[in-house]
Amino acid sequence: MGEQQHVTFPQEVIDEYAALGVDLPALFSAGHLGTRMGVQITEASADRVVGTMPVEGNTQPYGLLHGGASAVLAETLGSVGSMLHAGSTKIAVGVDLNCTHHRGARSGLVTGVATPLHRGRSTATYEIVISDEQGRRVCSARLTCLLRDVRPGDAPTAATD
């Protein structure tokens, strides 16, 4: 659960990170929290990041998808897009996340799609739309990340099961 088995990346991005000896799917994974929540990233580029998450195991006491789970999916997808925009010399750090929850979900998978609203030198902002299996919008989110230079000690840690 949460493993990055079918992620598609643009070839130029694969080449950039391969030259640095970096395992791209591990670097742009959902991390430990996303892995525990079952987040799977299926498509990733600076223009569009797509991922899924099961509702089961991520609910609040009424049996509905937890709003915090939607926030985790949104921040994960927007952060991946921001990192891909920033490139290998910068790190993306979330500084603002806004989520509006439109409807509940009780079962199945939700799918998030992150697309850029702004991609600058020091910040990137992504809109993330999370939908249920019937294509109904569950959550609208917006994430802004600060893009800062990589510093010693910023080595990524990949999620492990």
C-alpha positions in Angstrom: 0.0 0.0 0.0 1.4 3.5 -0.9 4.2 2.1 -3.1 5.0 4.1 -6.2 4.9 1.3 -8.8 3.2 3.0 -11.8 4.3 6.6 -11.7 5.0 8.3 -15.0 7.5 11.2 -15.1 8.6 13.3 -18.0 11.8 11.9 -19.5 13.9 15.1 -18.9 13.0 14.9 -15.2 14.0 11.2 -15.0 17.3 12.0 -16.7 18.0 15.0 -14.4 17.7 13.0 -11.2 19.3 9.8 -12.6 22.4 11.9 -13.3 22.5 12.7 -9.6 22.0 9.1 -8.6 18.5 9.8 -7.2 15.7 7.2 -7.1 13.0 9.5 -8.5 9.9 7.5 -7.4 11.2 7.2 -3.8 12.1 11.0 -3.7 8.6 12.0 -4.9 6.7 9.4 -2.9 4.0 10.2 -0.4 6.4 9.7 2.5 5.7 7.8 5.7 2.3 9.4 6.4 1.1 9.0 2.8 2.2 5.4 2.8 0.3 4.7 6.0 -2.8 6.3 4.4 -2.5 4.4 1.2 -1.7 7.4 -1.1 -0.5 6.3 -4.5 0.9 8.8 -7.0 0.1 7.6 -10.5 1.2 10.6 -12.7 3.7 13.3 -11.9 5.0 16.3 -13.8 5.2 20.0 -13.0 2.0 20.5 -15.0 -0.1 17.8 -13.4 0.2 15.4 -10.5 -2.4 12.7 -10.0 -2.8 10.4 -7.0 -5.4 8.2 -5.2 -6.2 7.3 -1.6 -8.6 4.8 -0.2 -11.5 6.1 1.9 -11.3 3.0 4.1 -8.9 3.5 7.0 -9.0 7.3 6.5 -12.4 8.1 8.0 -13.7 10.1 11.0 -16.1 8.7 13.6 -19.2 9.1 11.3 -17.6 6.9 8.7 -16.9 9.7 6.3 -13.5 10.5 4.7 -11.6 12.6 7.2 -11.0 16.2 6.2 -7.4 15.8 7.4 -6.9 12.8 5.1 -8.0 15.0 2.1 -5.5 17.6 3.3 -2.7 15.0 3.4 -3.6 13.9 -0.2 -3.8 17.6 -1.4 -0.5 18.6 0.2 1.3 15.5 -1.1 0.2 16.1 -4.7 0.9 19.9 -4.6 4.3 19.4 -3.0 5.3 16.8 -5.7 4.3 19.3 -8.4 6.2 22.1 -6.6 9.3 19.9 -6.3 9.2 18.9 -10.0 8.8 22.6 -10.9 11.7 23.7 -8.7 14.1 21.1 -10.0 16.9 19.2 -8.2 18.6 22.3 -6.8 15.7 23.4 -4.7 13.4 21.9 -2.0 9.7 22.7 -1.8 8.3 23.4 1.7 4.5 23.9 2.2 3.7 27.3 3.7 -0.1 27.6 3.2 -2.8 25.0 2.7 -6.5 25.7 2.3 -9.1 23.0 1.9 -12.8 23.3 1.3 -14.8 20.1 1.8 -17.8 19.8 -0.5 -19.2 16.4 0.2 -18.5 13.2 2.1 -17.2 9.9 0.8 -17.8 6.6 2.6 -16.0 4.1 0.4 -13.9 3.5 -2.6 -11.0 5.6 -3.8 -10.7 9.3 -4.0 -8.5 10.8 -6.8 -6.7 14.1 -6.5 -5.4 16.1 -9.4 -3.0 19.0 -8.8 -2.4 21.7 -11.4 -0.3 24.9 -11.1 -1.8 28.3 -10.5 1.6 30.0 -10.1 5.1 28.7 -10.7 7.8 31.3 -9.7 11.4 31.2 -8.6 10.6 31.3 -4.9 7.1 30.0 -4.6 4.7 27.6 -6.4 0.9 27.4 -5.9 -1.1 24.4 -6.9 -4.9 23.8 -7.0 -5.9 20.3 -6.0 -9.3 18.8 -6.9 -10.2 15.7 -5.0 -13.1 13.6 -6.5 -14.9 10.4 -5.6 -15.2 7.4 -7.9 -18.3 9.0 -9.5 -16.3 12.1 -10.4 -18.1 14.2 -7.8 -15.9 16.9 -6.2 -15.2 16.0 -2.6 -12.6 18.7 -1.8 -11.0 21.8 -3.4 -7.6 22.7 -2.0 -4.9 25.2 -2.7 -1.2 24.7 -1.6 1.6 27.3 -1.7 5.1 26.0 -1.3 8.3 28.0 -0.6 11.1 27.0 -3.0 14.4 27.3 -1.3 17.9 26.2 -2.2 19.0 22.7 -1.1 21.3 22.9 1.9 23.6 20.3 3.4 21.5 17.8 5.4 18.4 18.2 3.1 18.9 14.7 1.8 15.4 13.2 1.2 14.3 10.2 3.2 12.2 7.7 1.2 9.2 6.0 2.8 9.8 2.4 3.7 7.3 -0.2 4.7 
